[in-house]
Amino acid sequence: MDLADLLDKFGSIVLVVIFLIWPLIKRLLNRSSQPEEPQAAAEPDWDDLDWDEEDDRQDRQESKGAGREDGEEDAGEVSGWPGARGTDQPLGSSVGRVHAGGSDQAFDDPYAEERAELIERFDELIAEADEVHRTAQVARETEGIARVLDQFVILNARDSRDEIGADTGPIAFHYRAQLSELQVVFGAIEVFIRQRQIPGTRRALGDADAFAAACYQPVLDFAQVNLPEMTSAQPVAVLTPFDLSIWTGFIPTGLAPLFLPRDFFANLRWWPALAHEIGHDFLAATGQAEDLVRDELGLPDESTGQRPLEFAAGGLHPAELFRVFGAWFEEVFCDVFGTMMLGPAYGYTMIELFAEPDSPDRTVKVAIDFTGLRYDVHPPRTLRVLSCCRLLELMGEDEAAGEIAAEWNELHGEPDAILFPISGGTLGIPLDAMIEILGKAVIERLYSDQLGGFDGHSLSDIPGLAYGPHRAAEARRACDEILAGRVPSGQDARAVVAGAVLAWRQARPRHDEFLALARRAIVGVAETREDVYSRIEASPSPGDQPGTDLREAFLLHTLLSPPPSLARLRPGQRGARGFLARRTWPR
């Protein structure tokens, strides 16, 4: 097993250690140097308290006569609850009073120090986030990310801090869980911002952001009318040691973090795969859409589909084989999404990333997940490539479909079966049968059927999503310009990337040149708008006042920014498959 496989299998574990366990360890280390909290006092048994309302009234009258004028009231008592502290008592006070057997007894509040400590930690988070936000909100590369930092991290932290301060009982566990999650979100956003403040990565990440946004925009426009429960998502690329993947657990923030491999900007083959990752985020952000679509297609949930094949007395029932597609549904959906976004270029990318001519059996064998007990959520690579060809035929790209299938079969010896690990050996299912089942029961229905999960629409109904004749013509024009050594003009980022891949297929030695031309044609955020720093650095006239310019620019930014459509972070709202969920494009 090579390093890439290890990262793929244990990437989520690494995320847990980096983002969740380490902050908890730091907290324990910090608290070990503080005095121990007082042991919680036993809760009084209110039913056994010997309190008589008439006796209490007499006691208070006697107390008035002993040291106060008539009509003067004790600020430390509240009418209706004997011996309770008055409203002048500070929140979080460690002392309370209870009237038992005719006498006042003091008791310690065991939660005061814990409450104060938690409030302090929320204050520290707010201060740190606010400091980063002040710098990032006025830079063109980071203003959108900074807006999430303000409206999600800082807002939620302030609300939780205020709720804790207004409470008097035990500290609810969800406040500590929320603090940990907000710290993770802040730490990740800070990385996104810092990478965009480095001159060497600013424009590169801007290009990746722009291409990913071009892939997301059609479904965002569709969702505004047809899927209003969808959380709007802003793709944010970040360089990491991981394989290409997307952090779907970040959905409540409104951001869609894309983890780019270190060689992303040196390899054109990675770019079309971004569309696949956007498909993951779209499916996860649509609420119950995935469950509804699965029901309409007759597919079980992912976990049920991952169970190994089970045999009845008469052998393997067709329904048992179809069940496995429930495990693969999300990956199949994202391959459909990527193919519809980029057409043949997506299929060529699959060949570049999936081909294993030295180990053809690996491309047809169903993988086992990291537990060693269930099938993996990624279908065998041969099945994925040939399913892409099936969709290309539906889209009218028959010539490209035939070319992709022929090249794949030439590399791998025309495989004829998909191999399923079963108890005691391996079961081969004819490849043609698998393609037929997957093609008719899943791919064709996603492409053309009106599905309730998508508000009665098929994927081909979504404007701007399908790779139709117009999009194909744009990609061919971009390809011709790139082959001629020119920067493509007047094309959107999807057409540019698709055209660059088509050009590369015709002239492989010119890969680096084609990638550079494509990136010059993609207009990232850093190349479209002027930020306040650029205005200040420009040579001012004698009467200019940079400070005023800064204030005016920030005011305009605040007034013109669109209203937020971000979900509030609360326990149980952590995106698909948990807060640290991440979907990976396998090598």
N, C-alpha and C positions, 0 to 999 in steps of 0.2 A: 504494500500500500504506500503510494507516494504522498508527498506533503500536501498536494492539492486535494487528494481524497480525504486526508485527515482534517484539513480546514473545512471541507464541505460537510463532513460528518459531525464535527465538534465545534463548528463556528458559533452555534447558539450557546454552547457551554462557555465559550470564551466571552461572549457578550454578557452572560450572567455574571461572570467573575469581574469583568471590567466595570460594568455599569451598575451592578446591584450589590454584590457581596462586598466589594472593596469599600463603598461608602458606609456600609454597616459596620465593617471592621474599624474604620476610622472613628465612627461614633463610639464604639465600645472602648477604643483606646483613649479617646478624649474624656469619656465619663470615668475611666479608671483612676484618673488623677483628681477627681472631685470627691468631696465627702459623701459617705453613704447616705441614701435617703432614709428618713425615719420610717420605722416599721409601721405599716398601716394599723390604725386603731380599729378595734372591733366595732362593728356597727351596733348602735344601741337598739334594744328591743323596744320599739315604740309602744307595743301593746302592754308592756309591763310597767310603763311609767305611771307613777302615782300623781296624777295632776287633776286638780279640780278647778273648774273655771271660776267659781265663786271665791275659793281660797286665793287664787292668783290675783283676782281683782282687789281683794283686801290687802294682799302683800304690796301691790303697787301703790295703793292709797297710803299705806303706812310709809312706804319709801318716799312718796312725795312730801309727806309731812315732816320727814326727818331732815331733809336738806334742801328742798326746793319750794318755790312759791306754788300756790294752787294754779292749776292749768298748765304748768310747765311739764313738758313731756321728755322722757328719756330717749335721746337719739339712738341709743344702742339697742332699743327694743322695737319690735313691730307688732302692732295690735293684731290679735288673732293667732299668733304663734309664740308661745311663752319662751322667753329667753333667746329668741333668734336675733341674729345681728341685724342692725339697721342698714339702710341704703348707703350710709357713709363709709361702710366697711370696704376697703379696697378689694378688687377682684383678686382671687388667688391667695387671700389671707390664709395663714396656716392655723388660725385659731377660730373655733366656733363655740357656741354655748348651747346647752340643753338644760331645761328645768326638770329635775327629777326629784320626787319626794319633797317638794317645797323648797329646794335649794338649787342654785345655779352651779353647773359643773362645766369646766372647760375641757375641750378635746382638740387634738391636733388634726388638721386637714391633711391626710396622707398624700394628696395629689397636688399640693401647691407647688412644690419644687419641680415636680415632673412637668406641670403645666407651664411654669416659668421657663424651664429649659427648652421645651418644645416651641414656645413662642419666640424665644431667642434664636433658635435654629431657623425658623421661618423668616425672622427679621434678617438674619445673615444671608439667606438665599435671596430675599428681595433686594437687599443692598448690592449683592454681587451681580444679579441679573440686571438691575437698573444701571449699574456702571457700564456693563457691556452694551446695553440697549442704547444709552446716550451716544456712544460712538458709532454704532452700527446703523442707527435710524436715518442718518443723513448721508450715507454712502450708497450709490446706485446699485452696487453689487449685493448689498446686504439689507436694504430697507425692507424688503418683503419678509425676510427671515426675522428681522428685528421686530416687525409688527406682531409676529406670532409670539416672540419672547415677551412682549408687553401684554398682549391681550390673552395669553394663555398662562405662561409661567407666573408672571408677577400678579396678575388678576386673581388666579386661583390661590396663590400663596397668601395674598392679603385676606381673601375671604376666609380661608381656613384659620389663619392667625386670629382674626376677629372672633370667629365662632368659638375657638378654644378659650379666648379671654373672657367671653361672656358666659361660659359654662362653669359649673361648680362641682360636677360629679367626676367619676373616673374618666380618664382620657380614652376616648374611643380609639380602637386600634386603627380604623381607617385613616385617621389623621397622620399617623406615622407612615402608613403605607403610601398615602398621598405625598408626603414629604419626600420619601425615597423616589417615587416616580417623577416628581417635579425636579428633583436633583438630577435624575437621569436625563430628562428632557433638556434641562438647562445645560448640562455638560455636553450633550450632543449638539445643541444649537450653537454653543460657544465654539465647538470644533468647526461647524459649517462656516461660521463667521470668520474665524481665524484663518482658515484655508483661503477664503476669498480676499483676505487682506495681504496675502503674499503675492507679489507681482508675478512670479513664475507660474502660479496656478489660477490666478484670477480669471484671465481670458479663457483658459482651457475649460474650467468648470462652467463658465458662462456659456460656452458652446454646447456642452453636454446638457445644461439646464434648458437651453433654448430648443434643442432637438427633442428632449423628453416632453417639454411643454407642448410642442407641436403635435406629439402623439396623444397627449392627454386632452387637448382642447376640444376635439369633436365630441368626446363622451361627456365632458363637462358641460358643453352647450346643450347636449341632449338631456342631461340630468337636471338642468335648471327647470325644465318644463315637465319632464316625464318621471324623474326620480328625485323629488324634492328632499327626501330623507338623506340623500348622499352628502357626505361631508366634502366640501370642495378641497382639492388637494393641489399643492404646489410642489412639483418635483424639485429636489435639491440634491445635486450630485456631490459626493464626497469621496476622496481617495482613501482607500483602506487596504489592509493586508488580506481581505476576504476575496472570494470569487464574486463575480457579478451577482448582485442580489438587491432586494428591496426590503425595507423595514416596515412591514404592514402594521406592526403594533403602534406606529406613530400616527395612525389615522386620526385620532381625536384632536391632534394639534392642528390639523389642516396641512401638514407637510408630508411629503412622500420621499424620505431619504433613499437615494440610490447609491449603493456601495459599489464603487468602481475598482476593478483590479489595478495593480500598479502599472501594468502595461496597456491600459485602456487607450491612452492617447497616442500610442505607437502602433496600434493595430486597428485597421478599418473594420475587421470582422466583428469586433465587439459592438459596434454602433447599432446595427439593426436589432441586436438582442435587447437593447433598452426598451423597445416596444413590448417585448414579452413581459418585462418586469412591470411596466405600466399597466399591463393587463391584470397582473396580480393585485395591484392597488385598487384599480377600478372595481374588480369583482368584490374585494373585501370591503370597500367603502360604500357599497350599495345596500347595506343593511341586510334584509332578508332575501334579496334578489337571488343569491346563489342557491339558497334552500328551495325557493320556488321553482327555479329552473331545473334543479335536480329532480324534484317531484314530477315535473312535466315530462322530463326525459326518462323517468323510471329508474333513476340512479340512487343508490343509498348514499349515506354520508361517507366522508373520507375514511374514517376509522373502520367502518364496516367493510368497505371495499378493500382495505389492506389485509384482511384476514386471508391466510393461505386457502387455496382451493380445497373444497371438501367433496368427497365422493359419496354418492348414494348407492343403493343396492344395484341399480342399473347402470352405474358409471357416473360420468360427469354430466350434470344437467346443464343445458344452455343458459338457464337463468343464473346458475352459479358462476359461469364464465363471465356473463354480462355484469355481475356484481363487482368484479375487479375494476371495471371502468369507473366505479365510484371513487376509487383511490386515485385514479389518474385524471379525474374530470378537470381540476383546476389547471393542471399543466397543459392539457389538451385545449382548454379554453384560451389560455394565454398564447399557445401556438397559433390558434385560429386568429386571435387578436393581432399578433405580430404579422401574420401573412396578409391579413386584410389591410394593415397599415403600409406595408412596404412591398407587397407582391413577391415576384421571384427573388428579389434581393434577400428576403428573409430565408428562403429555401437555400440559397447559396451560402448564407451564413451558417445554417445548420450543418451543411457538409463540412465547412471549414472547422467548426468547433466540435462536431460529433464524430467525425470519421476516425476509425481505428483499423486501418488495413492490416496491421500486424496481429490484431486480436479480434477478428470478425465475430467470434462467438459472444463477445461482450456487448455487441450492438443488438443482439436478439434475445439476450437473457434478462428475465425479470429480476431486478435487483432487490435485495433485502435491506430494510432500513437499519438504523444503528442499534435497535433492540435485538436484532437477530431473530425476531419472531414474526415479523410482518413484512408484506411487500412494500417496496419504496413507493413514494408518491409520483416519481418520475417514470413514465412508460419507457420501454426499451427504445433505443435511439433509432433503430430501423423503422419501428412503428411510427415514430414521430415524423421522420423525414417523409415517408411514403404517405402519411396522412396529410402532410402539407401539400404534397403533389395532388392529392385528391381534391383539396380545396382550391388549388390553383386552376384545376380543370373546371370547377364550378364557376370560377371568376373569369373564364375565357382565356386563360393563359396556358393553353394546351401544350404549345411548343416548349415553354419553359418547364412545365411539369414533366414532360417526357425527358428533357435533357437532365434535370436534377435526378430523376429516378435512375436513368441509365448510368450516370456518373457514380451514384451511390452503389449500385449493383456491381459496377466494374471494380470498385475499390474493395468490396466485401464478398464477392463471389456469389451474387444472387441468392441470398438466404431464403429459405422456404418455410421456416417455422419460428414461432416465438416460444422460448423455453421457460417454463414455470417450475421453480423449485417446489417440490412437494415432499412429504414424508417418505424417506427412503429412496429418493432419486429426483429425476427431472421429467416433466411432461411436456411434449411438444405439441403445440396447437398450430395448424396450418396458417401461414402468414396471410394468405389471400382471405381466409375466413375472418381473421382478426381485422384486416383492413376493411372488409365489407361491413362487419358489425359496427366498427367504430365510425366508418364513413357515413353509413345510412342512419344509424341510431343517435349519433351525437353531432358530428361535424356538419352534415347537411341540415340538420334541424336547427343548430345554432345559427347557421348562415341564412336560412330562408324561412323558418317557421316563426309565426307571431307568438311570442312567449309572454305569459303573464308576468314573469319575473322582470322583464324589461318593458312593462306597461303595455303589453300587447304588440311589441315590435320585434323584429328579427335584427340581428346585428347588421345585416345588409341594408336595413331601413335607416340606420343612424347616419345622418348627413355628414359627409366628410370622412367617415370611417372606411368605407369600402374602397379597395384599389380598383377603380373602374377605368374606362378608356381615357378619361381626362387625366387622371393621376399617372397612368402608364405613359401617356404622351409627355407629360412633364418630366418624368424620370428619364425617358429616352433623350429628350432635349438636353437635360443636365449631363447625361452620359456623353453626348456628342461634344459638348463644350469642354468637358474635362479631358476627353481624349485629345482635343485640339490644344490643350494646355492653357485654357482660359478659365477664369472663375465663373461659375454659373451665375447668370443674372436673372432676377425676377422669379426665382423658384423658392418655394418654402423649404423648410429644413428636411421634411420627409422626402421630397423629391430629390434634394441634393444628395442625401445619404444613399438613397436607392440608386441614383445615377452613378455615384462614385463606386458603388459595389459592382454595377454592371460594367463600368469602364475597367475596373481592376480585373474582372474576369477575362477581359480581352487582352490586357497588357499587364501581366502580373509584375514584371520588373519595375514598373512605374508606380508601385504601391505608395511609397512615401510622398511622391509628387501629387498623386490623386487625393490622398488624405489631406495634404496641406491646402489644396485648392478647395476641397469641400469645406474645410473649417473656415477658410476665408469667406465663403459664401454664407455661412450660418451667422446671423447677427444676434449676438448675445446681449444680455442686459447692459453689460459694461461698455458696449459699443453703440448704444442707442440714445442714452440720456446723459445729461450733464448733472453732476452732483454739486452740492454746495462747496465741497472742497476744491473742485476744479474752478469754480467761480472765484473763490478767495485767492487761489494761487495765480490766477490770471492777473496781469499787470493792472492794478486799479488806477483810476484817474485821481488827481489830488483831492477831489471832493468826496470820493467814495468812502464808505464806512463799512468794512467787512463784517463787523458785528451785527449791523442792521441787516445786511444781506443774509446772514445766517438765520436771524430771527424770521425774516420774511420767507425764506425758503422753507423753514420748518413749518411755519404757519400754513403756507400753500400746500405742503405735503400732508398736513393734518386734515385740511379742508377737502382736498381732492382725493384722498385715499378712499377706496371702497369700504363699505361697512364690513366688519368681520362676520364670517359664517362658520365660526369654530365651535366645536362641541366642548362642553365643560368636562374636565377630568373628574370622574367620580368612580368609586370602586365598581367593578363590573363593566366599565366602558373602556376597554383597553385595546380595541381593534381585534382583528381576526386572530384566533388561536393564541391569545395572550399578548402581554405588552412587549415581550422580547421576540415576538414572531418575526421570522425573516424567511423570505422565499429566495432560493438560490438557483441560478442558471448553472447546471453541472457541466464540467469539462468532459 
